[in-house]
Amino acid sequence: MTDLSKKIYTFEEIKKMKPEEVRHNQKKILEEFTSGRMMHESEAKAKVQTGEIHVKSYTRHDGTKVSDYYRSI
């Protein structure tokens, strides 16, 4: 079974998953979908070619909350 926990999901990849893979990764899939980070394969490839990566939301040591974003490598 494939664990895609550190992967940017694409709609096409999810469509190809076996039902047990979807169940195994369901929490992460829903998180990606509801946050708007899920994309089509062509969008993901373009981001890789341009060197963009996704940075997850986090909290700085001073308590400042930083929303997720894309940045260049």
Beta strands, then each sheet from edge to edge (+ up, - down):
strand 1: 52-55
strand 2: 58-59
strand 3: 65-66
strand 4: 69-72
sheet 1: 1+ 4-
sheet 2: 2+ 3-
end
